[in-house]
Amino acid sequence: MSGLFDHPFEEEPPAPEAIDTPRPRRQIVTVAELTAGIRASLESGFGELWVEGEISNCRVWNTGHVYFTLKDQAAQLKAVMFRSAYRYLKFKIDDGIHVVARGRLSVYEPKGEYQLVCEHLEPQGRGALQLAFEQLKRKLQAEGLFATARKRPLPALPRKIGIVTSLDGAALKDIIKVLSRRHPNAHLVLRPVRVQGDGAGEDIARALKAIARVPGVDVVIVGRGGGSIEDLWAFNEEILARAIAASPVPVISAVGHEVDVTIADFVADLRAPTPSAAAEMVVTAKEESSARINRLQGRLEAAMRAGIQRRRQALHVLTSRRGLAGWQVRVAMQGRHISELTHALRRAAAVLVARRGREHQLRVARLEARDVCRSLAVVRSRLEAADGRLAATGARAVERAQARLAAAVGRLESLSPLGVLARGYAVCWNSERTAIVRDADTVNPGDRVRVTLHKGELDCEVHGTHGSDH
């Protein structure tokens, strides 16, 4: 086979058509097929990736998905984080945050764009929980939930003390130990909850709302023992912070050790470094009041003893005077006289009360004899008897009147012309029905007459007449 350099330079190489080689077969693909192939290549070729960049153009859609762009100084990459992964993110995604994203490359076929489907995000240079803590702290502080003006003082003498914590934790034991020592008669209302793990913040918020509605609860302690930031994270959630702010009674936050600080500490009316310290704070006001009462009681007793002593000395001075000798005997005699007068007064009072009682009973008997209700009952019975007699008399009068009316009707019917008509007779009238025709000679043939029967009338024409002589 001859090559290209087998011919002189001035000669043209043979045309490609002259070379007898098979032409490649043309393969046509659709845009969708090509895009699907690119997506398959990207997803299988790169696998799981860790990409570092700065977030920009961040948007959270109503579906819960988050769309943003990862960029650096030279390039940018579209990214998406679906709701199923975003809901487990502890901090809020926002523009300007430098993150490290873990995910896989894919292609959004309707637009032909490749993007990173993120499964996890970590803030670059600081932890996700610390960033979420700072974001929520700034948000709630801007809303005024940390303001000192809205903090409420603890009650001086709490009647019932609410406790929201784990039933198995050491915090509950410490609180009960301190309260039983310093306030033995304290009434405790316990609401056990989970204090760590997913959903613990919601459980604590519900428990706080429930225990604050218990009648008589004056203050609530919310807390747990120490731990890592992950263990204490339930007390850094927004739902618990807002439940503490909305509580109708003061809330003491007692979370972890003294070095542990949570969002609940900032929102609560009072922060205790430990659960034991929270129990001491609750009864501090009671102890101060008790100590003040004891001091006042001591001063009052001392003043009373001094006053009694002064009066005893004054009495001793008066007793030593000659004019007051034997005053004890005179006082005793006066006391005896007073006792006798008292006995006589009581006896006279008893006699007077007995007499007044008899007079009262007599007046009651007289009033009962003239009782209006009894008088009305007698009058009512008399009225009922008279009404019965009146009804009977009226019925008899009606019967007699009906009998007389029936007799009169009978006589009237016997004399009524209608009775005659009923027996087959008729009455003949002139055409105007103004006069009764009694004589046949008073009408002429061709005249019209009206004949009244027992039932109805006849309109007749006279064809002939016959006199009484016929």
C-alpha positions as CSV (number, residue, x, y, z in Angstrom):
1,M,0.0,0.0,0.0
2,S,1.4,3.3,-1.1
3,G,1.8,6.0,1.5
4,L,1.5,9.8,1.3
5,F,5.3,10.2,0.9
6,D,5.5,7.8,-2.0
7,H,4.4,10.6,-4.4
8,P,6.5,13.7,-5.3
9,F,5.7,16.8,-3.4
10,E,4.4,18.5,-6.5
11,E,2.0,15.8,-7.2
12,E,-1.3,15.8,-5.5
13,P,-2.2,12.7,-3.5
14,P,-5.1,10.7,-4.7
15,A,-8.5,11.9,-3.8
16,P,-10.2,10.3,-0.8
17,E,-12.8,8.9,-3.1
18,A,-10.2,7.1,-4.9
19,I,-9.2,5.1,-1.8
20,D,-11.3,2.1,-1.4
21,T,-12.2,2.2,2.2
22,P,-15.6,1.6,3.9
23,R,-17.4,4.7,5.1
24,P,-18.4,4.7,8.8
25,R,-22.1,4.2,9.5
26,R,-23.8,7.4,10.8
27,Q,-25.5,6.9,14.2
28,I,-28.2,9.4,15.2
29,V,-29.4,9.8,18.8
30,T,-32.0,12.1,20.4
31,V,-31.3,14.8,22.8
32,A,-33.0,12.9,25.6
33,E,-30.9,9.8,24.8
34,L,-27.7,11.8,24.8
35,T,-28.6,13.6,28.0
36,A,-29.4,10.3,29.7
37,G,-26.1,8.8,28.5
38,I,-24.2,11.8,29.9
39,R,-26.1,11.5,33.2
40,A,-25.3,7.8,33.4
41,S,-21.6,8.5,32.7
42,L,-21.4,11.2,35.4
43,E,-23.2,9.2,38.0
44,S,-21.1,6.1,37.4
45,G,-17.9,7.8,36.7
46,F,-17.6,10.1,39.7
47,G,-19.6,8.4,42.4
48,E,-19.7,10.1,45.8
49,L,-17.9,13.4,46.0
50,W,-16.9,16.0,48.6
51,V,-17.0,19.5,47.2
52,E,-15.9,22.6,48.9
53,G,-17.3,26.0,48.0
54,E,-19.3,29.1,48.9
55,I,-23.1,29.0,48.8
56,S,-24.9,31.6,46.7
57,N,-28.4,32.0,45.1
58,C,-29.9,29.9,47.8
59,R,-33.6,29.4,47.5
60,V,-35.9,27.2,49.6
61,W,-39.0,26.1,47.7
62,N,-42.4,25.4,49.1
63,T,-41.8,21.8,48.4
64,G,-39.0,21.8,51.0
65,H,-36.2,21.3,48.5
66,V,-33.3,23.7,48.6
67,Y,-31.6,24.9,45.4
68,F,-28.2,26.8,45.5
69,T,-24.9,27.3,43.8
70,L,-21.5,26.3,45.0
71,K,-18.7,28.6,43.7
72,D,-15.1,29.5,44.2
73,Q,-12.9,32.0,42.4
74,A,-12.8,30.1,39.1
75,A,-16.0,28.2,38.7
76,Q,-19.5,27.5,40.0
77,L,-21.7,24.4,40.3
78,K,-25.4,24.1,40.7
79,A,-26.6,22.0,43.6
80,V,-29.8,20.8,45.1
81,M,-30.6,19.3,48.5
82,F,-33.9,17.5,48.7
83,R,-36.3,17.8,51.6
84,S,-35.6,14.3,52.9
85,A,-31.9,15.3,53.6
86,Y,-32.5,19.0,54.4
87,R,-34.8,18.3,57.3
88,Y,-31.9,16.6,59.2
89,L,-29.6,19.6,58.7
90,K,-28.9,21.4,62.0
91,F,-28.1,24.8,60.6
92,K,-29.8,27.1,58.1
93,I,-28.4,27.3,54.6
94,D,-27.8,30.9,53.6
95,D,-25.7,32.8,51.0
96,G,-22.1,33.4,51.9
97,I,-21.6,30.3,54.0
98,H,-18.5,28.3,53.1
99,V,-19.3,24.6,53.2
100,V,-18.2,21.2,52.3
101,A,-20.9,19.2,50.5
102,R,-21.2,15.5,50.2
103,G,-23.2,14.2,47.2
104,R,-23.3,12.8,43.7
105,L,-23.2,14.4,40.3
106,S,-26.4,14.1,38.2
107,V,-28.0,15.8,35.2
108,Y,-31.3,17.6,35.3
109,E,-32.6,16.4,31.9
110,P,-35.3,19.0,31.2
111,K,-32.7,21.8,31.1
112,G,-29.6,19.8,30.3
113,E,-27.8,21.0,33.4
114,Y,-25.5,19.0,35.5
115,Q,-25.8,19.5,39.3
116,L,-24.6,18.1,42.6
117,V,-27.3,16.3,44.6
118,C,-26.2,17.0,48.1
119,E,-26.8,14.5,50.9
120,H,-24.9,16.3,53.7
121,L,-23.4,19.8,54.3
122,E,-20.8,20.8,56.8
123,P,-19.7,24.4,57.5
124,Q,-16.1,24.8,56.6
125,G,-14.0,25.8,59.7
126,R,-16.7,25.2,62.3
127,G,-19.2,22.6,63.3
128,A,-22.8,22.5,61.9
129,L,-24.3,22.5,65.4
130,Q,-22.2,25.5,66.4
131,L,-23.3,27.4,63.3
132,A,-27.0,26.5,63.9
133,F,-26.6,27.6,67.5
134,E,-25.3,31.0,66.5
135,Q,-27.9,31.5,63.8
136,L,-30.8,30.7,66.1
137,K,-29.2,32.9,68.9
138,R,-29.1,35.9,66.5
139,K,-32.6,35.3,65.3
140,L,-34.2,35.1,68.8
141,Q,-32.1,37.9,70.1
142,A,-33.4,40.2,67.3
143,E,-37.0,39.2,68.3
144,G,-36.4,40.3,71.9
145,L,-36.7,36.9,73.5
146,F,-33.5,37.4,75.4
147,A,-34.5,40.9,76.8
148,T,-34.1,41.4,80.5
149,A,-37.4,43.3,80.6
150,R,-39.4,40.2,79.8
151,K,-37.8,38.1,82.5
152,R,-40.1,37.4,85.5
153,P,-39.0,37.1,89.1
154,L,-39.5,33.8,90.9
155,P,-42.4,33.5,93.4
156,A,-41.6,34.1,97.0
157,L,-43.4,31.0,98.3
158,P,-44.1,28.5,95.5
159,R,-47.0,26.3,96.2
160,K,-46.3,23.8,93.5
161,I,-43.0,23.3,91.7
162,G,-43.0,21.8,88.2
163,I,-40.1,19.6,86.9
164,V,-39.6,18.7,83.3
165,T,-36.7,16.3,82.9
166,S,-35.8,12.6,82.3
167,L,-37.2,10.1,84.8
168,D,-33.9,8.1,84.7
169,G,-31.4,11.0,84.8
170,A,-29.3,12.2,87.7
171,A,-30.8,15.7,87.4
172,L,-34.2,14.6,88.9
173,K,-32.5,12.9,91.8
174,D,-30.4,16.0,92.5
175,I,-33.4,18.3,92.4
176,I,-35.5,16.1,94.7
177,K,-32.6,15.7,97.1
178,V,-32.1,19.5,97.5
179,L,-35.8,20.2,97.7
180,S,-36.4,17.5,100.3
181,R,-33.6,18.9,102.4
182,R,-34.4,22.6,102.1
183,H,-38.2,22.5,101.5
184,P,-39.6,19.2,102.9
185,N,-43.3,20.1,102.3
186,A,-42.8,21.2,98.7
187,H,-45.4,19.9,96.3
188,L,-43.7,18.6,93.2
189,V,-45.3,18.0,89.8
190,L,-43.2,15.8,87.6
191,R,-43.5,15.6,83.8
192,P,-41.0,13.0,82.5
193,V,-39.7,13.5,78.9
194,R,-36.8,12.4,76.6
195,V,-34.0,14.9,76.9
196,Q,-31.9,13.9,73.9
197,G,-32.3,12.4,70.5
198,D,-34.5,13.2,67.5
199,G,-37.8,14.9,68.5
200,A,-36.7,15.5,72.1
201,G,-37.1,19.2,71.7
202,E,-40.7,18.9,70.7
203,D,-41.4,16.5,73.6
204,I,-39.9,19.0,76.1
205,A,-41.9,21.8,74.6
206,R,-45.2,19.8,74.9
207,A,-44.4,18.8,78.4
208,L,-43.7,22.4,79.4
209,K,-47.0,23.6,78.0
210,A,-48.8,20.7,79.8
211,I,-47.2,21.2,83.2
212,A,-47.7,25.0,83.1
213,R,-51.5,24.4,82.8
214,V,-51.6,22.4,86.0
215,P,-53.6,24.5,88.6
216,G,-51.4,25.9,91.3
217,V,-48.0,25.5,89.6
218,D,-45.9,28.6,90.3
219,V,-42.6,27.8,88.7
220,V,-41.1,25.2,86.4
221,I,-37.6,23.7,86.3
222,V,-36.5,22.4,82.8
223,G,-33.2,20.7,82.5
224,R,-30.9,17.7,82.4
225,G,-27.4,16.6,83.3
226,G,-24.3,17.5,81.4
227,G,-23.1,16.1,78.1
228,S,-21.7,17.0,74.6
229,I,-23.3,19.6,72.4
230,E,-25.1,16.7,70.6
231,D,-26.6,15.4,73.8
232,L,-27.7,18.9,74.8
233,W,-29.0,19.9,71.4
234,A,-32.7,19.5,72.3
235,F,-32.4,22.6,74.5
236,N,-31.0,24.5,71.5
237,E,-34.1,24.0,69.3
238,E,-36.3,26.9,68.4
239,I,-39.6,25.1,69.3
240,L,-38.4,24.8,73.0
241,A,-37.2,28.4,73.1
242,R,-40.6,29.7,72.0
243,A,-42.4,27.4,74.4
244,I,-40.3,28.8,77.3
245,A,-41.0,32.3,76.2
246,A,-44.8,31.6,76.0
247,S,-44.9,29.9,79.4
248,P,-47.5,31.6,81.7
249,V,-45.3,30.8,84.8
250,P,-41.5,31.6,85.4
251,V,-39.2,29.0,84.0
252,I,-35.7,28.0,85.3
253,S,-33.3,26.5,82.8
254,A,-31.0,24.0,84.4
255,V,-29.0,22.3,81.6
256,G,-25.7,20.5,82.1
257,H,-22.8,21.9,84.0
258,E,-21.9,25.5,84.6
259,V,-19.8,25.7,81.4
260,D,-22.7,24.4,79.2
261,V,-24.7,27.2,77.7
262,T,-27.9,26.6,75.6
263,I,-30.6,28.7,73.9
264,A,-33.0,27.7,76.7
265,D,-30.6,29.5,79.2
266,F,-31.0,32.8,77.3
267,V,-34.8,32.6,77.0
268,A,-35.6,31.3,80.4
269,D,-36.5,33.7,83.2
270,L,-33.5,32.4,85.2
271,R,-30.5,30.3,84.3
272,A,-29.1,27.8,86.8
273,P,-25.7,26.4,86.3
274,T,-26.8,22.9,87.4
275,P,-30.1,21.2,88.3
276,S,-29.1,21.2,92.0
277,A,-28.6,25.0,91.8
278,A,-32.0,25.4,90.2
279,A,-33.6,23.6,93.2
280,E,-31.7,25.9,95.6
281,M,-32.9,29.0,93.6
282,V,-36.5,27.9,93.9
283,V,-36.5,27.7,97.7
284,T,-34.1,30.7,98.2
285,A,-36.9,33.1,98.6
286,K,-38.6,30.8,101.0
287,E,-35.5,30.5,103.2
288,E,-35.0,34.3,103.2
289,S,-38.6,34.8,104.2
290,S,-38.3,32.2,106.9
291,A,-35.1,33.7,108.2
292,R,-36.7,37.2,108.3
293,I,-39.8,35.8,110.1
294,N,-37.5,34.2,112.7
295,R,-35.6,37.4,113.2
296,L,-38.8,39.4,113.6
297,Q,-40.2,36.7,116.0
298,G,-37.0,37.0,118.2
299,R,-37.3,40.8,118.3
300,L,-41.0,40.6,119.2
301,E,-40.4,38.1,122.0
302,A,-37.5,40.2,123.4
303,A,-39.7,43.3,123.3
304,M,-42.6,41.5,125.0
305,R,-40.3,40.2,127.8
306,A,-38.9,43.7,128.3
307,G,-42.4,45.2,128.5
308,I,-43.6,42.5,130.9
309,Q,-40.5,43.1,133.1
310,R,-41.1,46.9,133.2
311,R,-44.7,46.4,134.1
312,R,-43.8,44.0,136.9
313,Q,-41.3,46.5,138.3
314,A,-44.0,49.3,138.2
315,L,-46.5,46.9,139.9
316,H,-44.0,46.2,142.6
317,V,-43.4,49.9,143.2
318,L,-47.2,50.5,143.5
319,T,-47.7,47.5,145.7
320,S,-45.1,48.8,148.2
321,R,-47.1,52.0,148.8
322,R,-49.2,52.2,151.9
323,G,-52.4,53.4,150.1
324,L,-52.4,50.3,147.9
325,A,-52.0,47.7,150.6
326,G,-54.3,44.8,150.3
327,W,-55.3,45.5,146.8
328,Q,-55.2,41.9,145.9
329,V,-58.0,41.1,148.3
330,R,-60.1,44.0,147.0
331,V,-59.5,42.8,143.4
332,A,-60.6,39.3,144.4
333,M,-63.8,40.6,146.1
334,Q,-64.5,42.7,143.0
335,G,-64.0,39.6,140.9
336,R,-66.5,37.6,143.1
337,H,-69.0,40.4,142.8
338,I,-68.6,40.5,139.1
339,S,-69.1,36.7,139.0
340,E,-72.4,37.0,140.9
341,L,-73.6,39.8,138.7
342,T,-72.7,37.8,135.6
343,H,-74.7,34.8,136.9
344,A,-77.7,37.0,137.7
345,L,-77.5,38.6,134.3
346,R,-77.3,35.2,132.6
347,R,-80.3,34.0,134.6
348,A,-82.4,37.1,133.8
349,A,-81.4,36.8,130.2
350,A,-82.5,33.2,130.1
351,V,-85.9,34.1,131.7
352,L,-86.4,36.9,129.2
353,V,-85.5,34.7,126.3
354,A,-88.0,32.0,127.5
355,R,-90.7,34.6,127.8
356,R,-90.0,36.0,124.4
357,G,-90.0,32.5,123.0
358,R,-93.5,31.8,124.4
359,E,-94.8,35.1,123.0
360,H,-93.3,34.2,119.7
361,Q,-95.0,30.8,119.7
362,L,-98.3,32.4,120.5
363,R,-98.0,34.9,117.7
364,V,-97.1,32.1,115.3
365,A,-100.2,30.2,116.3
366,R,-102.3,33.3,115.8
367,L,-100.8,33.9,112.4
368,E,-101.3,30.3,111.4
369,A,-105.0,30.7,112.4
370,R,-105.2,33.7,110.2
371,D,-103.2,32.2,107.5
372,V,-104.1,33.7,104.1
373,C,-103.4,30.5,102.4
374,R,-106.0,28.7,104.5
375,S,-108.5,31.5,104.0
376,L,-108.0,31.4,100.3
377,A,-108.5,27.6,100.4
378,V,-111.9,28.1,102.2
379,V,-112.9,30.8,99.8
380,R,-111.8,28.7,96.8
381,S,-113.9,25.7,98.0
382,R,-116.9,28.0,98.4
383,L,-116.4,29.4,95.0
384,E,-116.1,26.0,93.5
385,A,-119.4,24.9,95.2
386,A,-121.2,28.1,94.0
387,D,-119.8,27.5,90.5
388,G,-121.2,24.0,90.5
389,R,-124.6,25.2,91.6
390,L,-124.5,28.0,89.1
391,A,-123.6,25.6,86.3
392,A,-126.4,23.2,87.3
393,T,-129.0,26.1,87.4
394,G,-127.8,27.3,84.0
395,A,-128.1,23.9,82.5
396,R,-131.6,23.5,83.8
397,A,-132.6,26.9,82.5
398,V,-131.2,26.1,79.1
399,E,-133.1,22.8,79.1
400,R,-136.4,24.6,79.9
401,A,-135.7,27.3,77.3
402,Q,-134.9,24.6,74.7
403,A,-138.2,22.8,75.6
404,R,-140.2,26.0,75.2
405,L,-138.5,26.8,72.0
406,A,-139.3,23.3,70.6
407,A,-142.9,23.7,71.5
408,A,-143.1,27.1,69.9
409,V,-141.4,25.8,66.8
410,G,-144.0,23.0,66.6
411,R,-146.9,25.4,66.9
412,L,-145.2,27.7,64.4
413,E,-144.7,24.9,61.9
414,S,-148.4,23.9,62.3
415,L,-149.5,27.4,61.4
416,S,-146.8,28.0,58.7
417,P,-147.9,28.1,55.1
418,L,-144.8,26.0,54.3
419,G,-146.4,23.2,56.3
420,V,-149.5,23.5,54.0
421,L,-147.3,23.4,51.0
422,A,-145.6,20.3,52.3
423,R,-149.0,18.5,52.2
424,G,-149.3,19.1,48.4
425,Y,-150.8,22.6,48.2
426,A,-149.4,25.5,46.1
427,V,-149.6,29.3,46.2
428,C,-150.3,31.2,42.9
429,W,-148.7,34.6,42.5
430,N,-149.0,37.2,39.8
431,S,-146.1,37.6,37.4
432,E,-144.5,40.3,39.6
433,R,-145.0,38.1,42.7
434,T,-146.6,41.1,44.4
435,A,-150.0,39.6,45.1
436,I,-151.5,36.1,45.6
437,V,-154.1,35.1,43.0
438,R,-157.2,34.0,45.0
439,D,-159.8,34.3,42.2
440,A,-159.5,32.9,38.7
441,D,-161.5,35.8,37.3
442,T,-158.6,38.2,38.2
443,V,-156.4,36.7,35.5
444,N,-157.0,36.4,31.7
445,P,-155.7,33.8,29.3
446,G,-152.2,34.7,28.2
447,D,-151.2,36.2,31.6
448,R,-148.2,34.8,33.3
449,V,-148.3,33.6,36.9
450,R,-145.8,32.0,39.3
451,V,-146.7,29.0,41.4
452,T,-144.9,28.4,44.6
453,L,-144.6,24.7,45.6
454,H,-143.1,23.0,48.7
455,K,-139.9,22.8,46.9
456,G,-139.3,25.5,44.2
457,E,-141.5,27.6,42.0
458,L,-143.2,27.3,38.5
459,D,-143.4,30.1,35.9
460,C,-146.7,29.4,34.1
461,E,-148.9,30.9,31.4
462,V,-152.7,31.0,31.7
463,H,-154.5,29.3,28.8
464,G,-157.9,29.5,30.3
465,T,-159.9,30.2,33.5
466,H,-162.8,28.5,35.2
467,G,-164.9,30.4,37.6
468,S,-166.1,29.1,40.9
469,D,-169.5,28.4,39.4
470,H,-168.1,25.6,37.3
